[in-house]
């Protein structure tokens, strides 16, 4: 029986690339695609209904999820699915480096984390492993997990930021204007300004220049 996969990424070209990669595998079938949280929920309801009202089958085995979605982020989606107790296993595939979001994603309920720049066979193997009910982590993530267990007292200040605050920090440090960040995250400029203010306060910083220096020193950009 094929592994049924849903793709959720707001970039159609990236979805197409992932779909083509997975579809080349004889044991994987992409059963649906979504560009944001709303489309994802609608698709999940449709697949569940097709599986049968009396069935526990959700119609999907693995959700391949991007973090940087418009509106509710991929991390938000993870929290929702975890709270609902869904049987769908989530594999996060993101452009963000592992040291920025991998641990957060795993703590939020992801079964694995793969960088979009990874080799094609790695993505296919990750989907297969997650579908079998096994966590998929790279050696780099395993090292980070080991360090977090052995040195919990050295938690960096940015680890205390919320998911949205961390996103805002990374985007500002990458040179994005607040208006650009607002558009990318589908938020109002005022809301982004609030997140920026919280980041500055929590990190004891004064301006965007100090924020950028902090991000660079901590390997966030």
LINFENFEN-V359306 format. One record per residue. RES is the residue in three letters. PSI is psi in whole degrees, -180 to 180 (none if undefined). OMEGA is omega in whole degrees, 0 to 359 (* if undefined). Layout:
res->RES psi->PSI omega->OMEGA
res->RES psi->PSI omega->OMEGA
This chain:
res->UNK psi->135 omega->183
res->UNK psi->151 omega->173
res->UNK psi->120 omega->182
res->UNK psi->126 omega->187
res->UNK psi->139 omega->170
res->UNK psi->139 omega->175
res->UNK psi->133 omega->176
res->UNK psi->104 omega->180
res->UNK psi->139 omega->184
res->UNK psi->-5 omega->178
res->UNK psi->115 omega->184
res->UNK psi->-38 omega->181
res->UNK psi->-38 omega->178
res->UNK psi->-42 omega->177
res->UNK psi->-43 omega->181
res->UNK psi->-43 omega->180
res->UNK psi->-44 omega->179
res->UNK psi->-42 omega->180
res->UNK psi->-45 omega->180
res->UNK psi->-40 omega->179
res->UNK psi->-48 omega->183
res->UNK psi->-36 omega->182
res->UNK psi->-22 omega->177
res->UNK psi->-18 omega->178
res->UNK psi->129 omega->185
res->UNK psi->-20 omega->184
res->UNK psi->11 omega->181
res->UNK psi->135 omega->178
res->UNK psi->123 omega->175
res->UNK psi->113 omega->186
res->UNK psi->-5 omega->179
res->UNK psi->160 omega->180
res->UNK psi->149 omega->178
res->UNK psi->151 omega->181
res->UNK psi->-11 omega->178
res->UNK psi->-178 omega->185
res->UNK psi->-43 omega->181
res->UNK psi->-46 omega->179
res->UNK psi->-37 omega->180
res->UNK psi->-46 omega->181
res->UNK psi->-41 omega->179
res->UNK psi->-43 omega->179
res->UNK psi->-42 omega->180
res->UNK psi->-38 omega->177
res->UNK psi->-42 omega->181
res->UNK psi->-46 omega->181
res->UNK psi->-38 omega->178
res->UNK psi->-41 omega->179
res->UNK psi->-39 omega->179
res->UNK psi->-30 omega->180
res->UNK psi->-21 omega->178
res->UNK psi->133 omega->184
res->UNK psi->-32 omega->183
res->UNK psi->3 omega->182
res->UNK psi->147 omega->175
res->UNK psi->-4 omega->180
res->UNK psi->123 omega->181
res->UNK psi->-8 omega->181
res->UNK psi->2 omega->181
res->UNK psi->142 omega->179
res->UNK psi->-42 omega->184
res->UNK psi->133 omega->173
res->UNK psi->118 omega->175
res->UNK psi->112 omega->194
res->UNK psi->132 omega->173
res->UNK psi->152 omega->178
res->UNK psi->-42 omega->188
res->UNK psi->74 omega->178
res->UNK psi->153 omega->174
res->UNK psi->148 omega->181
res->UNK psi->-120 omega->179
res->UNK psi->126 omega->182
res->UNK psi->170 omega->177
res->UNK psi->-34 omega->177
res->UNK psi->-37 omega->175
res->UNK psi->-44 omega->179
res->UNK psi->-43 omega->178
res->UNK psi->-45 omega->180
res->UNK psi->-42 omega->180
res->UNK psi->-49 omega->182
res->UNK psi->-37 omega->178
res->UNK psi->-43 omega->180
res->UNK psi->-34 omega->181
res->UNK psi->-16 omega->180
res->UNK psi->29 omega->181
res->UNK psi->152 omega->180
res->UNK psi->-1 omega->179
res->UNK psi->130 omega->179
res->UNK psi->133 omega->186
res->UNK psi->127 omega->173
res->UNK psi->116 omega->179
res->UNK psi->127 omega->176
res->UNK psi->109 omega->190
res->UNK psi->156 omega->175
res->UNK psi->-16 omega->181
res->UNK psi->140 omega->178
res->UNK psi->154 omega->183
res->UNK psi->-35 omega->185
res->UNK psi->-9 omega->178
res->UNK psi->-45 omega->191
res->UNK psi->-11 omega->186
res->UNK psi->-50 omega->182
res->UNK psi->-41 omega->177
res->UNK psi->-44 omega->182
res->UNK psi->-43 omega->180
res->UNK psi->-40 omega->178
res->UNK psi->-29 omega->181
res->UNK psi->-6 omega->176
res->UNK psi->0 omega->179
res->UNK psi->149 omega->178
res->UNK psi->-12 omega->179
res->UNK psi->166 omega->182
res->UNK psi->125 omega->180
res->UNK psi->135 omega->176
res->UNK psi->142 omega->182
res->UNK psi->-20 omega->179
res->UNK psi->3 omega->182
res->UNK psi->162 omega->179
res->UNK psi->150 omega->181
res->UNK psi->-47 omega->180
res->UNK psi->-31 omega->181
res->UNK psi->-42 omega->179
res->UNK psi->-44 omega->179
res->UNK psi->-45 omega->179
res->UNK psi->-37 omega->179
res->UNK psi->-45 omega->179
res->UNK psi->-45 omega->180
res->UNK psi->-44 omega->183
res->UNK psi->-43 omega->179
res->UNK psi->-41 omega->180
res->UNK psi->-30 omega->178
res->UNK psi->-1 omega->179
res->UNK psi->23 omega->179
res->UNK psi->141 omega->178
res->UNK psi->142 omega->176
res->UNK psi->114 omega->176
res->UNK psi->145 omega->178
res->UNK psi->166 omega->176
res->UNK psi->-33 omega->179
res->UNK psi->-43 omega->179
res->UNK psi->-40 omega->178
res->UNK psi->-40 omega->179
res->UNK psi->-42 omega->179
res->UNK psi->-40 omega->179
res->UNK psi->-42 omega->179
res->UNK psi->-42 omega->180
res->UNK psi->-36 omega->180
res->UNK psi->-28 omega->178
res->UNK psi->-37 omega->184
res->UNK psi->-20 omega->182
res->UNK psi->56 omega->182
res->UNK psi->-24 omega->183
res->UNK psi->-13 omega->183
res->UNK psi->23 omega->181
res->UNK psi->129 omega->180
res->UNK psi->155 omega->182
res->UNK psi->-37 omega->183
res->UNK psi->-14 omega->176
res->UNK psi->-18 omega->180
res->UNK psi->-7 omega->179
res->UNK psi->151 omega->174
res->UNK psi->169 omega->180
res->UNK psi->-45 omega->180
res->UNK psi->-38 omega->179
res->UNK psi->-40 omega->178
res->UNK psi->-42 omega->176
res->UNK psi->-46 omega->180
res->UNK psi->-43 omega->178
res->UNK psi->-50 omega->183
res->UNK psi->-42 omega->182
res->UNK psi->-41 omega->178
res->UNK psi->-44 omega->180
res->UNK psi->-20 omega->178
res->UNK psi->1 omega->176
res->UNK psi->9 omega->180
res->UNK psi->142 omega->173
res->UNK psi->158 omega->181
res->UNK psi->-37 omega->180
res->UNK psi->-37 omega->178
res->UNK psi->-41 omega->179
res->UNK psi->-42 omega->179
res->UNK psi->-43 omega->179
res->UNK psi->-42 omega->183
res->UNK psi->-38 omega->182
res->UNK psi->2 omega->182
res->UNK psi->52 omega->177
res->UNK psi->166 omega->175
res->UNK psi->151 omega->177
res->UNK psi->-34 omega->180
res->UNK psi->-42 omega->179
res->UNK psi->-41 omega->178
res->UNK psi->-38 omega->178
res->UNK psi->-37 omega->178
res->UNK psi->-44 omega->178
res->UNK psi->-42 omega->179
res->UNK psi->-45 omega->181
res->UNK psi->-40 omega->178
res->UNK psi->-41 omega->180
res->UNK psi->-47 omega->180
res->UNK psi->-41 omega->181
res->UNK psi->-48 omega->184
res->UNK psi->-31 omega->181
res->UNK psi->1 omega->180
res->UNK psi->47 omega->179
res->UNK psi->163 omega->185
res->UNK psi->-28 omega->185
res->UNK psi->180 omega->183
res->UNK psi->-32 omega->180
res->UNK psi->-46 omega->179
res->UNK psi->-37 omega->179
res->UNK psi->-43 omega->180
res->UNK psi->-43 omega->178
res->UNK psi->-43 omega->179
res->UNK psi->-47 omega->182
res->UNK psi->-40 omega->180
res->UNK psi->-45 omega->182
res->UNK psi->-30 omega->182
res->UNK psi->11 omega->175
res->UNK psi->28 omega->182
res->UNK psi->-17 omega->177
res->UNK psi->none omega->*
